[in-house]
């Protein structure tokens, strides 16, 4: 049975909290600043440690997975474009040969 982190538990009480953390991380807001923001927005008093654990164990791996997916999709698009270009050039050359 998986044990929930403090942030995951808080996300059940305050839906969208984990997404908000992700937005703050993406904006470059530091782990040490986030407890103050959580206090202001959600009236939650929490130390930086659970925030850092959430960032390290959930947010960063998710961002890496998304980056990998984007790179794979870009590579597939590039390969398809090159294949279409080759086919177009081959058809053009074939038309000139006849």
C-alpha positions in Angstrom: 0.0 0.0 0.0 1.4 3.4 -1.0 1.8 6.0 1.7 0.7 9.5 0.7 3.0 12.4 1.2 2.0 15.4 3.2 1.4 17.4 0.0 -0.8 14.7 -1.4 -2.8 14.6 1.8 -3.2 18.4 1.7 -4.2 18.2 -2.0 -7.2 16.1 -0.9 -8.2 18.8 1.6 -7.4 21.7 -0.8 -8.0 20.4 -4.4 -5.6 22.0 -6.8 -2.9 22.6 -4.2 -0.4 20.2 -5.9 -1.1 21.8 -9.3 -0.5 25.2 -7.7 2.9 24.0 -6.4 3.8 22.8 -9.9 2.9 26.2 -11.3 5.1 27.9 -8.7 8.0 25.5 -9.4 7.6 26.3 -13.2 7.7 30.0 -12.4 11.0 29.5 -10.7 9.7 30.1 -7.2 12.1 28.5 -4.7 11.1 25.8 -2.2 11.8 28.1 0.7 9.4 30.7 -0.6 6.5 28.4 -1.1 5.5 27.8 2.6 4.8 31.6 2.8 2.7 31.4 -0.4 0.8 28.4 1.0 0.1 30.3 4.2 -1.2 33.3 2.2 -3.3 31.4 -0.3 -4.5 28.3 1.6 -3.9 29.3 5.3 -1.6 26.3 5.6 1.4 26.3 7.8 4.0 23.9 6.5 7.8 23.7 6.4 9.9 23.6 3.2 10.8 20.0 3.7 7.5 18.4 2.4 7.5 20.9 -0.4 11.1 19.9 -1.4 10.2 16.2 -1.2 7.2 16.8 -3.4 9.3 18.7 -5.9 12.1 16.1 -5.9 9.9 12.9 -6.0 6.9 14.1 -8.1 7.3 17.3 -9.9 10.8 16.9 -11.3 10.2 13.3 -12.6 6.9 14.4 -14.2 8.7 17.3 -16.0 11.4 15.0 -17.2 8.8 12.5 -18.5 6.9 15.4 -20.3 10.2 16.7 -21.8 11.0 13.1 -23.0 7.5 12.9 -24.6 7.9 16.2 -26.3 11.3 15.3 -27.7 10.0 11.9 -29.0 7.0 13.7 -30.6 9.4 16.2 -32.2 11.7 13.5 -33.5 8.7 11.6 -35.0 7.5 14.8 -36.7 10.9 15.5 -38.1 11.3 11.9 -39.4 7.8 12.1 -41.0 8.8 15.5 -42.6 12.0 14.1 -43.9 10.3 11.0 -45.3 7.7 13.2 -47.1 10.4 15.4 -48.5 12.3 12.4 -49.8 9.1 11.0 -51.4 8.4 14.4 -53.0 12.0 14.6 -54.4 11.8 11.0 -55.6 8.5 11.7 -57.4 10.0 14.9 -58.9 13.1 13.0 -60.1 10.9 10.2 -61.5 8.8 12.7 -63.4 11.9 14.3 -65.0 13.3 10.9 -66.0 10.3 9.9 -68.1 
